[in-house]
Amino acid sequence: MKRKSHNQPAPLTPLRIFFAILGGLILTVAGGCTIILGLPGLAYGEWQAVLLYGGVPIASGASVLWLALRWRRGENDGAPEMMGNPND
């Protein structure tokens, strides 16, 4: 089935659904642990440690989730490309 426009989102395949769930779980667990375990560190002015140990997993989970939802396979070459027309 061909899409009529590049502006329409690509259908989610089972692999993309798996990575979207995985990214969401990483994001949720890392964010929750950062809030629960990092708040005492913020009171002592150790925000760099909280950002290091909490920010990296949150950023990686968010990037996995974003990539799972926004990237699609190319029609001709099979290389990943961003959705949408770059000339818009």
N, C-alpha and C positions, 0 to 999 in steps of 0.2 A: 504494500500500500504506500503510495507516494504522498508526501505532504504537499499541500498547495503553496505554502509560503514558508520562508525561513523564519518568520516571526512566531510560528506555532511551536510550542514546546515538543521536544522529541518524546516518544512514548517510553515509559520506564520499563526496562527489561528486568528480569529477576536478579541479574548481577548488580544493576544500578540500584534496585530496591535494597539488596543486601548491604551495599556500601552506604546507602542513605541511612539505614537503620544503625549500622556500625558507627557512622559519624555522629549520629544523634545520641547514641549511647555514650560514646567517648565524651562528647560535649556535656551531656547531663552529669555523668559521674565526675568528670574533672571539675566542672563548675560547682557541683555540690560539695565535693571534698575541699575545694579551695575556700568556699564560704565557711564550712564548718571548722576546718582546721586552720585556716588562714586568718581568721578574725583576731585571735589572740596575738598573732605576730604583728598585725597592724597596730595594735595598742602599744607595742614596744618600739615602733618605728622601723620595723623590718619589712617594709613594703617591697623591697627589691627581691627578697627571698620568696615572698608570697607570689610576686609576679613571675619569677623564674620557675617555681615548682607548679604553679597553677596556670600561668599564662600560656606556656608552651603546649600542654595537653589541650587546653581550650582552643588555641589557635589551630592545632593539628586536627582536632575533631571538627571544627568549623570548616576547615578547608576540605576535608574528606566529604562532609555533607554537601558543601557547595559544589564540589566537582561532580559528585554523584547526580546532583539535580540539574546542573547547568551544561555539562559537556555532552556532546554526542559524537558518533562516529561520522567520518566524512563519507560522502556518497560514492566517490570514485577511488580515492587513494587509501582509505581505511585509517588515516591519521586523525587524531582527535582535533577538533576545532571548536571554537566558541559558537554558541547559538546566535543567530541573528546575522544580519548583513553588515559587514564592516563599513560599507559605503553609506549607511543611513546617517 
